């Protein structure tokens, strides 16, 4: 999980401006200002993601949430979501974009690890992509199901067999599975998952890559939050002060 970024305020200045209010009024106003600022910081992160990422998914744009301040806890924190019902949590897969470094393996990469030899995976020409440029979840499930149904994954048709069938103009569909593992001719290293799409016709769906994907820092979360807080906190405090004073006068 990525470290949360907290927003705090020096309450001495707020106390000077709210000297006629109760202690509770001061703390309520301060918490209000912190929460308004934290919400603006979260919105700034969404704007930044749209700028630095190519067509990010709604799941990615919803990667952050606000832990609100209260009168008893004058700290508002923007944290990355560290859980997901499906796939990898946004707070996990955004880490390389925030800190730089190697991308962690995706769940389906781990699931295919016994077949790929622990390699990373990139889409091939036969991969079906969704509107965000990611591989279709339906096709991933289909591939995993095909191999999970087979008793021995090592019995997948080799590329050599598929090529021989193609030369003989035989329909390879149904020989064992419409998906099969393609291997390097010299050392037998698995190099991808191919699909049989017609009579002797195959297309690469997934490529296995040995080199770990490494990223430089692109998404500067700390800088975005710090700048937004610096710009927005003063106006949020002024708004909180006006609201507190107005409520105070209304009670008199």
N, C-alpha and C positions, 0 to 999 in steps of 0.2 A: 504494500500500500504506500502511495506517495504521502509525504509528510504534509499535514494540514498547515495552512497559512492563516495566522491569527491577526485580527485587527483590534487594536487597543486604542485608548484615548487618555490623555492626561486630564483627569477629572477636576484638577484645581481650577482650570480656566472655566470649566462649566459651572463650578460652584460659585465663582465670582459673579457670573451672569445670572445665576439662579439663587442668589443669596436669600431672597424672600420666600423661597419654597422649602418644603420639608425635605428631609433626607431621602424619603421614598420618592418624592417628585424629581429630585436630582438624578437618582439612580434609574428611574423609569425613563427619563429624557435621554440619558446617556445610552441606555440599552437600545432605545428607539433609533438613535443616530447610528449606532454600530450596525444594527440590522439593515437599515436603509443602505449604508455604505457597502456592507457585505453583498447585498443583492445586486448592487451596481457593479461590484467586482466580478461577480459570477457572470453577469451579462457581458462584461468586457472580455472575459475568457472565451465566451461563445463567439463573440466577434473576432477575436484573435484566431480561434480555430478555423473559422471560415476563411480567414486570410492565408494562413500558413498551410492548411491541408487542402487537398484536392477533393472537393465534393464529399465532406465528412458525413457520416450517417447520423440520424437523429440520436442513436444510442451514444455515439461519441460526443455529440453536442450537449448531451445530458449527463456528461461524465462527472460534473461537480455538483455538490449540494452545500447548503449553508447550515452550520450548527449555530443556532441563534443565541444571541446574548440575552440575559435576563437581568432583573434588578439585583439578583444575588450573584450573578456571574457576568461581569462586564467585559466579556470577550466574545467576539463573533469569529467563527472559523470557517474557511472555505476548504472542504476536503473532497478528495476524489472517491468516487464509489468503488468499493473494493469487493463487490459481489455482483454476480450475474446469474440469472436463471438458466441461460444458455450461453455457450461460448466463453470468452475470456473477459473478465471485468475490465472496464475502461481504465481504471486506475492502474491496472497491471500493464496493459498493452501501450499506454501512453508514456510509460517511464522512459523508454529510449528517446522519445521525442523531447522530453523535458530535461533529462540528465545526460543524454547521449549514451552510446554503448550498444550492446547486442540485443536484438529483439528476442524476447522469450518465445518459445515454441507455442503455437496455437494448439487448441485441444485436438483438432483433427490431425495435426502433424504428429502429436504424441500418439494418437490412436493408430496411425499408419506406421509408426516407428518400427514395428517388427518386420514390415515389408520394405521400408525405405532404408533400413540400417541406421536409423536415428538421424536422417538428413532433414534439412528444411525443404519446404515445398513452395513452388510458384506455379501459377496457372499456365497451361499450355493452350494451343490454338483450339482444342476441343472443349475447353472449359466454358461452362455457361456462367456469365457474369450478371450480377444484378445491376440496378440503376446507379449504384455507388461504385461500381467497378470491382466489387468483391465477388468471389466465387459463390455461385448459388448454393444456399444451404441444402436445397433439395438434392442437388447432384452430389454434394458431399455425403449426405445420408445414404444416397443410392450406392455410392462407391463403398462406403463402410459396410453396408448391408451385404453387398455382393461378396466381399471377402470374409465377412463374419460367417456367412452361410457355408463357406467351404471348409472342409475338415482339415485340409493341409494347405496353407497358403503357398508353400513351395511348389505345389503342383500347378501353379498358374502357367498358362501357355507362354512360352518364351517368344521374344521378338523374331528369332530365327524361324520358329514354326509358323508364325503369322505371315512372315515374308514368303515362306515356301507355299503356303496356302494361296497367297495373293498371286504368285507366279503361276500356280496351277489353276487360277481363276475359280477357286472353290470358295464357297460361302463359309467363313470361319465362325459366324455367329452361332452360338449354342454349343461350340466345341467344349468349352468348360465354363466360360463366363464372357460376357461382352466386354468386360474390363480385364486387363491382364498387366503383369509387370514386365516392362521392357528392361533388358540388361545389356551392359557393355559387352561387346564381343570378346575382348581380350581377357578381362578379369572377372566377368560375371557380375560386376557391381550393378545393383538396381539403379536405373537412371530415370524411371518415371512410370506412370500408369497410362496405358494407351486404351483406346476404346475401338471395338470393332463396329463400324457404322454401315457396312454394306458388304457386298460380295468381294472378299479379299481386300477391303479398304479399312485402314486403321488411321486414327488420329491421336496425337499426344494430348492427354487431358491434364496431367500433372507432371511437372519436372521435379526430380529430386536434385537438390544442390548441396554440396558438401560445405561450401563457404557460408559461415554464419552471417546473416544480414546485420550490418552495423550502421548506426545512425549518428549523425552529429546533432547538436542541440538545435531544435527548430521552434519549439513551443516554450517560451520563456515565462512560465507561470508566475514566478516570484516578481519579475519586473512588471508584469501587467497588473498584478494585484497591488503592489506597492505604489505604482504611479496612480492607479485609479483611486486608491484610498487617500493618497495625498491630495488629489484634485477634488474628491467628492466629500470627504469627511467634514471640512469646514461648513459647507452649505447644509449638510445633514444635521450638524449640531445646531446651526441657526434655526433650521426648521423645527428641531426638537424643542429648542428654547421657546420659540414663539408659541408652539402648541401647548407647552407646559404652563407658560404664563397665562395663555388664554383660558386654559382649564382652571388655573388657580383663581383668576378673576371671576370665573363663572361660579365658583364655590363660595365667594365672599358675599 
